[in-house]
Amino acid sequence: MKPNNKQQLRELFFQAHKTIGIVFGLVFVLVGLSGSVLAFREDIDELLNYSIMRVTPISNTAYRDIDDIFAAAISQIPENAKLERFTMPRHPKAAASLSYMVETDDLDSYFYEVFIDPYTAIVTGNRLKIHGEDQFSQPFIQILMAFHWTLLLSANNAYLIGCVGIFFFFSVFIGLYLWRPANNNWRAALTFKWRASSERITYDIHRNIGFYGAIFLVIMTSTGVAMIFKPATRTLTSLFTVVHNDPDFGKSKPIKEGKPIGLGQVVKIADSVFSTGRIISISLPSSPTGVYVVGKISDSEPNKTRAYKNVGIDQYSGDILHVQDPAGFSAGDKFFEWLFPLHTGEIFGEFGRPILFLIGLIPFLLFTTGLLRWRQKISTRKRMKIS
């Protein structure tokens, strides 16, 4: 009996699903497992660097004035350093930090962080954060983040992981097609037959994990690919809605013998624009025309680590140069605002991290059960030939 078109199509999809799994499966596993760990990236980073990133809150004591904290940090950095960003503590037991860049004579760039106890304005430590030429000199979490989206092949080769992600994206949908029961016995397709043979149990585990985890895998993969291929994503999105360019916060007007205003005054100016939310970071001017950019977030926002409420402030006059307000975002702007928190699970608050941890295990389970099922089939064929 000749196979019909449906059988041929199913066999074609099966071969494609198997090939993608064999060729790229290990990459899926590594990216997924690293993503599971990165779900708790801030906590892990602080625990691994406890002595400099964690502080002991002083009972009934507020943070010291932000200018005092900033001054303590400035006293510990080289004169030729270029200031990058001042970051407020993310919780009561965390230190504040100041990031800065130092260029060597051969124009190599090193990015450092100095940490300050916000209750005492005392520096707790300093560390190298980013050095592109020597990734393994960076903190563990920084290395793991680079591994997650480039496999340590450098940022210029991140598109390779993006291409693998595209294959994985289609493999998920192929798997859903193969999962669909031919006899429309949906109940059997959605359950495990624990009393069946080991081959059947392996098949059921692979099939059901793939089905129940499909929506999460699609979200994680599509958002990751969209961020890696951001220019292409922006172009595609602009076909359907308006997508504004990244904000230009303007330039400061240098004043002869003028000195930059203090961070305390900068904070007051930002609070006059956005009265709610908390400040998470202040981008610092590294040149005479640079500006302060104060970022604030609210609990209602999807993103918990990157601010979309930003105020650009002239470093000398304190004039407000530009305001980025999510209230005025287009649908396309909202889409890009949601990409990262969807990918990291931040959008689900505290529940997002354990959810993301479990999602990161799915590729490992699928690869393991798929490989085991493949070997079981090979073993069965060998036994049949012998018999």
C-alpha positions in Angstrom: 0.0 0.0 0.0 1.4 3.4 -1.0 1.7 6.1 1.7 -0.8 8.9 1.3 0.1 12.6 1.3 -0.6 13.0 5.0 1.8 10.1 5.8 4.5 11.5 3.6 4.1 15.0 5.1 4.2 13.6 8.6 7.4 11.6 7.8 9.0 14.7 6.3 8.1 16.7 9.4 9.4 13.9 11.6 12.7 13.8 9.8 13.0 17.6 10.1 12.2 17.6 13.8 14.7 14.8 14.5 17.5 16.5 12.4 17.0 19.8 14.1 17.1 18.1 17.5 20.3 16.1 16.7 22.2 19.0 15.1 21.2 21.8 17.4 19.8 20.0 20.5 22.9 20.5 22.6 22.9 24.2 21.9 19.2 24.4 22.9 20.1 22.6 26.2 23.0 24.9 27.0 21.1 28.1 26.3 18.1 26.8 28.3 20.1 25.7 31.3 22.1 29.0 31.4 18.7 30.8 31.1 17.5 28.9 34.2 20.5 30.1 36.2 20.2 33.6 34.9 16.6 33.8 36.2 18.3 34.4 39.6 21.2 36.4 38.2 21.1 39.4 40.6 20.8 37.2 43.7 23.6 34.9 42.5 25.8 37.8 41.6 25.3 39.3 45.1 25.9 36.0 46.9 29.2 35.4 44.9 30.3 38.9 45.8 28.7 39.1 49.2 31.4 41.2 50.9 31.2 44.1 48.4 27.6 43.9 47.1 25.7 43.3 50.3 25.4 45.6 53.2 23.9 45.5 56.7 20.9 47.8 57.1 21.1 50.1 60.1 17.9 50.1 62.1 15.7 53.2 61.7 18.4 54.8 59.4 17.7 56.1 56.0 20.2 56.2 53.1 22.9 58.9 53.3 22.5 61.8 51.0 23.1 60.7 47.4 25.8 63.3 46.9 27.7 61.8 49.9 27.4 58.3 48.4 28.5 59.5 45.0 31.5 61.4 46.5 32.7 58.3 48.3 32.7 56.4 45.0 34.4 59.1 43.1 37.3 59.2 45.6 38.1 55.6 44.8 38.3 55.7 41.0 41.2 56.8 38.7 41.5 60.3 37.5 41.3 59.3 33.8 38.2 57.2 34.3 35.1 58.0 32.3 31.9 57.8 34.4 29.1 55.6 33.2 26.3 55.0 35.6 25.3 55.4 39.2 22.9 52.7 40.3 20.7 52.8 43.4 20.5 49.7 45.7 17.9 47.3 44.4 16.8 46.3 47.9 17.6 47.3 51.5 20.6 44.9 51.8 22.2 45.8 48.5 25.0 48.3 47.9 24.8 51.3 45.6 27.3 51.2 42.7 29.1 53.4 40.3 30.3 52.0 36.9 33.2 53.6 35.0 35.4 52.9 32.1 39.2 53.1 31.8 41.0 53.1 28.5 44.6 51.8 28.2 47.3 53.2 25.9 46.3 50.7 23.2 42.7 51.9 23.4 41.5 48.7 25.1 38.5 49.4 27.3 37.9 48.1 30.9 34.6 48.6 32.7 34.7 48.6 36.5 32.2 48.9 39.3 32.8 50.4 42.7 30.2 49.6 45.5 29.2 51.8 48.3 27.2 51.2 51.5 24.3 53.6 51.2 23.8 53.8 55.0 27.4 54.9 55.8 28.7 56.2 52.4 31.7 53.9 52.8 33.1 52.1 49.8 32.8 48.3 50.2 34.8 47.2 47.1 35.7 47.4 43.5 35.6 44.9 40.6 36.2 44.5 36.9 32.8 44.0 35.2 33.4 43.9 31.4 36.5 43.4 29.3 35.6 42.2 25.8 39.0 40.8 25.0 39.2 38.6 28.1 35.7 37.4 29.0 36.9 35.0 31.7 38.3 37.9 33.8 34.7 39.1 34.2 32.3 38.1 37.0 30.6 34.7 36.7 27.1 36.1 35.9 28.6 38.4 33.2 30.3 35.3 31.7 27.1 33.3 31.9 25.1 36.1 30.2 27.6 36.3 27.4 27.4 32.5 27.1 23.6 32.5 27.0 23.3 34.8 24.0 26.6 34.2 22.2 28.1 30.9 23.5 31.2 33.1 24.2 31.7 33.6 20.5 31.6 37.4 20.9 28.7 39.8 20.6 29.4 40.1 16.8 28.4 36.5 16.4 25.2 36.6 18.5 23.3 36.2 15.3 24.5 32.5 15.2 22.4 31.8 18.4 19.6 33.8 16.8 19.7 31.5 13.8 19.6 28.4 16.0 16.7 30.0 17.8 14.8 30.2 14.6 15.3 26.5 13.9 14.1 25.8 17.4 11.1 28.0 17.0 10.0 26.0 13.9 10.9 22.7 15.6 8.4 23.5 18.4 5.6 23.9 15.8 6.6 20.8 14.0 6.5 18.9 17.3 3.0 20.2 17.9 2.0 18.9 14.4 3.5 15.5 15.2 1.9 15.5 18.6 -1.6 15.8 17.2 -3.3 12.4 17.5 -4.1 10.8 14.1 -7.2 9.1 15.6 -8.4 12.3 17.4 -8.0 10.5 20.7 -7.1 13.8 22.6 -7.4 12.2 26.0 -4.7 9.7 25.3 -2.5 12.3 23.7 -2.7 14.5 26.9 -1.9 11.8 29.4 1.0 9.5 30.4 0.8 5.7 30.2 2.9 4.9 33.2 2.2 1.2 33.1 3.3 0.9 29.5 6.7 -0.2 28.2 9.8 2.0 28.8 9.7 3.0 25.2 6.1 4.2 25.5 6.8 6.1 28.7 9.8 7.9 27.1 7.6 8.8 24.1 4.8 10.1 26.4 7.2 12.2 28.4 8.8 13.7 25.3 5.5 14.4 23.7 3.6 15.8 26.7 6.5 18.0 27.9 6.7 19.4 24.4 3.0 20.1 24.2 2.5 21.6 27.7 5.8 23.6 27.4 5.2 24.8 23.8 3.7 28.2 24.6 6.5 29.0 27.0 9.2 27.8 24.5 7.6 29.9 21.7 7.6 33.0 23.9 11.2 32.5 25.1 12.6 31.7 21.7 10.7 34.4 19.8 11.6 37.2 22.2 15.2 36.1 22.3 15.4 36.0 18.5 13.7 39.4 18.3 16.2 41.0 20.6 19.2 39.5 18.8 17.9 40.6 15.4 16.6 43.9 16.8 17.1 46.0 13.6 15.1 43.4 11.6 12.5 43.2 14.3 12.2 47.0 14.3 11.7 47.0 10.5 9.1 44.3 10.6 7.2 45.9 13.4 7.2 49.2 11.7 5.1 47.7 8.9 2.2 47.4 11.3 2.6 50.3 13.8 4.8 53.3 14.6 8.1 52.5 16.2 10.1 55.4 17.5 13.9 55.5 17.5 15.8 55.3 20.8 15.4 58.7 22.6 18.0 61.4 22.1 18.4 63.1 25.5 20.2 66.1 24.0 23.5 67.8 24.9 24.5 70.0 27.7 25.6 73.6 27.0 29.1 74.0 28.6 29.4 77.0 30.8 32.8 78.7 31.2 34.3 77.5 34.5 30.9 75.9 35.3 30.6 72.9 37.4 28.0 70.1 37.0 25.1 70.2 39.5 25.0 67.5 42.2 23.1 64.2 42.0 20.8 65.4 44.8 19.6 68.3 42.6 19.4 66.0 39.6 17.1 63.7 41.5 14.8 66.5 42.6 14.5 67.7 39.0 13.6 64.1 37.9 11.0 63.8 40.7 9.4 67.0 39.5 8.7 65.2 36.2 7.8 61.8 37.5 6.5 62.1 41.0 5.9 58.3 41.4 8.2 55.3 41.1 11.7 54.8 42.3 15.0 55.8 40.8 17.1 52.8 39.7 20.0 54.5 37.8 21.5 57.8 36.7 23.5 57.8 33.5 26.4 60.2 34.1 27.9 62.8 31.7 31.4 61.7 30.6 32.1 64.8 28.4 31.4 68.6 28.6 28.3 68.1 26.5 27.1 65.0 28.2 23.8 64.9 30.1 22.4 63.3 33.2 19.7 60.7 32.4 17.6 59.7 35.4 15.7 56.4 35.1 12.7 55.6 37.2 10.4 52.5 37.4 7.1 51.8 39.0 5.7 48.5 40.3 3.1 48.5 37.6 5.6 48.5 34.8 6.5 45.2 33.1 10.3 45.9 33.2 11.9 45.7 36.6 15.6 46.2 35.7 15.5 48.8 32.9 13.8 52.1 33.1 11.5 53.5 30.5 10.7 56.6 32.5 13.8 58.7 31.7 14.6 62.4 32.1 17.5 64.0 30.3 19.0 66.9 32.3 21.6 69.5 31.4 24.6 68.8 33.7 25.2 72.6 34.3 21.9 74.4 34.2 19.6 71.6 35.3 17.3 72.2 32.3 15.1 69.3 31.3 16.2 68.4 27.8 14.1 65.4 27.0 11.5 63.2 28.7 10.8 59.6 27.8 7.4 58.6 29.1 5.8 55.2 28.5 2.4 56.8 28.6 3.1 58.2 25.2 4.4 54.9 23.7 2.9 53.6 20.5 1.9 49.9 20.2 5.3 49.3 18.6 7.2 51.0 21.4 5.2 48.9 23.9 6.1 45.8 22.1 9.8 46.6 22.5 9.3 47.5 26.1 7.8 44.1 26.8 10.4 42.0 24.9 13.0 41.8 27.7 10.6 41.3 30.7 8.8 38.6 28.7 12.0 36.8 27.9 13.3 37.0 31.5 10.0 36.4 33.2 10.2 39.8 35.0 6.7 40.5 33.8 5.4 37.9 36.3 7.0 39.6 39.3 8.6 37.2 41.9 6.8 34.2 40.4 8.6 34.9 37.1 12.0 33.7 38.2 10.9 30.2 39.3 8.8 30.0 36.2 11.7 30.9 34.0 13.9 28.4 35.8 11.5 25.6 35.0 11.2 26.7 31.4 14.9 26.6 31.0 14.9 22.9 31.9 12.4 22.0 29.1 15.0 21.8 26.3 17.2 19.5 28.4 14.2 17.2 29.1 13.1 17.2 25.4 16.7 16.6 24.2 17.2 13.8 26.7 13.9 12.0 26.0 14.2 12.6 22.3 17.7 11.2 22.1 16.7 8.2 24.3 13.7 7.5 22.1 15.9 7.7 19.0 18.3 5.1 20.5 15.4 2.9 21.5 14.2 2.8 17.9 17.7 2.0 16.6 18.0 -0.8 19.2 14.6 -2.2 18.2 15.5 -2.2 14.5 18.7 -4.1 15.3 16.8 -6.7 17.2 14.3 -7.1 14.4 17.1 -7.7 11.9 18.8 -10.2 14.1 15.5 -12.1 14.6 
